[in-house]
Amino acid sequence: MEDPETYEIAAVCFAYCDRSSDATVYHREERDTRDEQLLLEHVVEDLSEAEGATLVTRGYDRFPLEMLYQRLAQASGGGVVGTGAERVLNGCFHATPESVPVRSEADTVVEAARQLGIEVDPILLSDYDIGIDRTDWRGEMDTMPLSSVSDPRMADGDYATLVEWYLGPEDGSVDSAQLAHCLKAYASADLGLLRELVAHGTMDRLGCLRLSESRLGG
């Protein structure tokens, strides 16, 4: 896990897997850390109403709930997020689809989902005029599962890179509004995938530990 003192959260998305309600996407609008704290405040409010629920998360190469716990702990009592806010996560269970590709002999969660007949529409970078050519940042990036650096489909590595760009110093060549729309679309697209995996019973075969029983502590 990256150092929670230096790695900030850009987005948190929620959707109920047992109902057809719209997804909720909380995505940073500003670079200031206070904007992250406002995002975290919304997260605490939502999770306070979901005690005992199972949180199905996808964190790519990170541990999203650990990071969320640590960022909440750092922000708590700071005037925006209430003291002890991180404890809201201890009332939930946790499941992750990261082992699904291994069991399916697939390279990615998306590929494993396709084997189950779950089709996931990709987010296309070509639909957003963000002012940056995708080949500029993909030169030294692992493009798997993309076909080439010019592939218009957005991948996890693209999102991680563009979030850093979005939260970093202002760059006159970047259209911040278009970049924000692109990032929000990608962040929310995973929710449909997770919902379908739950509907197929895939997550039922994975262990769900309460966070207070894991290495996060009580």
Secondary structure, 3 states (H helix, E strand, C coil): CCCCCCCCCCEEEECCCCCCCCCEEEECCCCCHHHHHHHHHHHHHHHHCCCCCEEECCCCCCCHHHHHHHHHHHHECCCCECCCHHHHHHHCEEECHHHHHHHHCCCCHHHHHHHCCCCCCCCEHHHCCCCCCHHHHHCCCCCCCCCCCCCCECCHHHHHHHHHHHHCCCCCCCCHHHHHHHHHHHHHHHHHHHHHHHHCCCHHHCCCEEHHHCCCCC
